[in-house]
Amino acid sequence: MITLTEQAASHVSKFIAKRGKGIGLRLGVKTSGCSGMAYKLEFADDANPEDIVYESHGLKVLIDPKSLPYLDGTELDYTKEGLKEGFKFNNPNVQDACGCGESFKV
C-alpha cells in the first residue's frame, strides 16, 4: 500500500486545482544514480489499465506493477524546511541511499 500524508495530499490537491485537471499522482522507480534506483513522480490525468490504484486523503496514487515491490509500504510526505521544500519518500524497503539523496538501493 502507498499512502500520502495530509500535507502531501493538500499540496497535490492545490496543484491539481490550479492545473485544472488530474486525478492524483503516478509513482514509480527507474534505474538511475549511484545507488541504483530513483523515484519517478508525476501528476496523473488518467489511470492506465495495468495501474495499481490506491486512494489516500481523497487522491488516487497510481503505481505500475513493476515498481510496486520497491515502493510497497511507502508514505509520501511534503515538507518545508527553511528554503527547501518538496516531496519526501518514507520507504521502508530502502537499504541504502546515496549521499545526495537522489537514488536508493532496495
C-alpha positions as a Markdown table, in Angstrom:
| # | Residue | x | y | z |
|---|---|---|---|---|
| 1 | Met | 0.0 | 0.0 | 0.0 |
| 2 | Ile | 1.1 | 3.5 | -0.8 |
| 3 | Thr | -0.1 | 6.5 | 1.3 |
| 4 | Leu | 0.1 | 10.3 | 1.3 |
| 5 | Thr | 0.4 | 12.4 | 4.5 |
| 6 | Glu | -2.2 | 15.2 | 4.9 |
| 7 | Gln | 0.5 | 17.7 | 3.9 |
| 8 | Ala | 1.3 | 15.9 | 0.7 |
| 9 | Ala | -2.4 | 15.4 | -0.2 |
| 10 | Ser | -3.1 | 19.1 | 0.4 |
| 11 | His | -0.2 | 20.2 | -1.8 |
| 12 | Val | -1.2 | 17.8 | -4.6 |
| 13 | Ser | -4.9 | 18.9 | -4.4 |
| 14 | Lys | -3.9 | 22.5 | -4.6 |
| 15 | Phe | -1.7 | 21.9 | -7.6 |
| 16 | Ile | -4.4 | 19.8 | -9.4 |
| 17 | Ala | -6.9 | 22.6 | -8.8 |
| 18 | Lys | -4.6 | 25.2 | -10.2 |
| 19 | Arg | -3.7 | 23.0 | -13.1 |
| 20 | Gly | -7.4 | 22.4 | -13.9 |
| 21 | Lys | -7.2 | 18.6 | -14.3 |
| 22 | Gly | -5.8 | 15.4 | -12.8 |
| 23 | Ile | -6.9 | 12.5 | -10.6 |
| 24 | Gly | -3.8 | 12.2 | -8.4 |
| 25 | Leu | -0.1 | 11.1 | -8.5 |
| 26 | Arg | 1.7 | 8.5 | -10.5 |
| 27 | Leu | 4.7 | 7.0 | -8.7 |
| 28 | Gly | 7.3 | 4.6 | -10.0 |
| 29 | Val | 11.0 | 3.8 | -10.0 |
| 30 | Lys | 13.7 | 3.9 | -12.6 |
| 31 | Thr | 17.3 | 2.7 | -12.7 |
| 32 | Ser | 19.5 | 5.7 | -12.0 |
| 33 | Gly | 22.1 | 7.3 | -9.8 |
| 34 | Cys | 24.9 | 5.9 | -7.8 |
| 35 | Ser | 22.7 | 3.7 | -5.6 |
| 36 | Gly | 20.8 | 2.1 | -8.4 |
| 37 | Met | 17.2 | 3.4 | -8.4 |
| 38 | Ala | 15.4 | 6.7 | -8.4 |
| 39 | Tyr | 11.8 | 7.7 | -7.8 |
| 40 | Lys | 9.6 | 8.9 | -10.6 |
| 41 | Leu | 6.8 | 11.2 | -9.6 |
| 42 | Glu | 4.2 | 12.9 | -11.9 |
| 43 | Phe | 0.7 | 14.1 | -11.8 |
| 44 | Ala | -1.8 | 11.7 | -13.4 |
| 45 | Asp | -4.7 | 12.7 | -15.6 |
| 46 | Asp | -5.9 | 9.1 | -16.2 |
| 47 | Ala | -5.3 | 5.6 | -15.0 |
| 48 | Asn | -3.7 | 3.1 | -17.3 |
| 49 | Pro | -5.3 | -0.4 | -17.4 |
| 50 | Glu | -2.3 | -2.0 | -15.7 |
| 51 | Asp | -2.0 | 0.5 | -12.9 |
| 52 | Ile | -2.5 | -0.5 | -9.3 |
| 53 | Val | -4.6 | 2.3 | -7.7 |
| 54 | Tyr | -4.6 | 3.3 | -4.0 |
| 55 | Glu | -6.6 | 6.2 | -2.5 |
| 56 | Ser | -5.2 | 8.4 | 0.2 |
| 57 | His | -6.9 | 11.5 | 1.6 |
| 58 | Gly | -9.3 | 11.6 | -1.4 |
| 59 | Leu | -6.5 | 11.4 | -4.1 |
| 60 | Lys | -5.5 | 8.5 | -6.3 |
| 61 | Val | -2.0 | 7.1 | -6.1 |
| 62 | Leu | -1.2 | 5.1 | -9.2 |
| 63 | Ile | 1.7 | 2.6 | -9.4 |
| 64 | Asp | 2.9 | 0.4 | -12.3 |
| 65 | Pro | 3.1 | -3.3 | -11.3 |
| 66 | Lys | 6.9 | -3.4 | -11.8 |
| 67 | Ser | 7.5 | -0.6 | -9.3 |
| 68 | Leu | 5.2 | -1.8 | -6.6 |
| 69 | Pro | 7.8 | -4.2 | -4.9 |
| 70 | Tyr | 10.2 | -1.3 | -4.5 |
| 71 | Leu | 7.5 | 1.1 | -3.2 |
| 72 | Asp | 5.1 | -1.1 | -1.2 |
| 73 | Gly | 4.6 | 0.5 | 2.2 |
| 74 | Thr | 5.9 | 3.9 | 1.2 |
| 75 | Glu | 4.4 | 7.1 | 2.7 |
| 76 | Leu | 4.8 | 10.2 | 0.6 |
| 77 | Asp | 5.2 | 13.4 | 2.6 |
| 78 | Tyr | 5.6 | 17.1 | 1.6 |
| 79 | Thr | 8.0 | 19.0 | 3.8 |
| 80 | Lys | 9.1 | 22.6 | 4.2 |
| 81 | Glu | 12.4 | 23.1 | 6.0 |
| 82 | Gly | 13.8 | 26.7 | 5.7 |
| 83 | Leu | 14.2 | 27.4 | 2.0 |
| 84 | Lys | 13.9 | 23.8 | 1.0 |
| 85 | Glu | 10.6 | 22.2 | 0.2 |
| 86 | Gly | 9.5 | 19.1 | -1.6 |
| 87 | Phe | 8.2 | 15.6 | -1.5 |
| 88 | Lys | 9.9 | 13.1 | 0.8 |
| 89 | Phe | 9.6 | 9.4 | 0.3 |
| 90 | Asn | 9.4 | 7.4 | 3.6 |
| 91 | Asn | 10.1 | 4.0 | 2.1 |
| 92 | Pro | 10.6 | 1.0 | 4.4 |
| 93 | Asn | 12.2 | -1.0 | 1.6 |
| 94 | Val | 15.3 | 1.2 | 1.2 |
| 95 | Gln | 18.5 | -0.5 | 2.4 |
| 96 | Asp | 20.9 | 2.3 | 1.4 |
| 97 | Ala | 20.8 | 5.7 | -0.2 |
| 98 | Cys | 23.4 | 7.9 | -1.9 |
| 99 | Gly | 24.7 | 11.0 | -0.2 |
| 100 | Cys | 22.9 | 13.4 | -2.4 |
| 101 | Gly | 19.5 | 11.7 | -1.7 |
| 102 | Glu | 18.7 | 11.2 | -5.4 |
| 103 | Ser | 18.9 | 7.4 | -5.5 |
| 104 | Phe | 18.4 | 4.4 | -3.3 |
| 105 | Lys | 19.0 | 0.6 | -3.1 |
| 106 | Val | 16.5 | -2.0 | -2.1 |
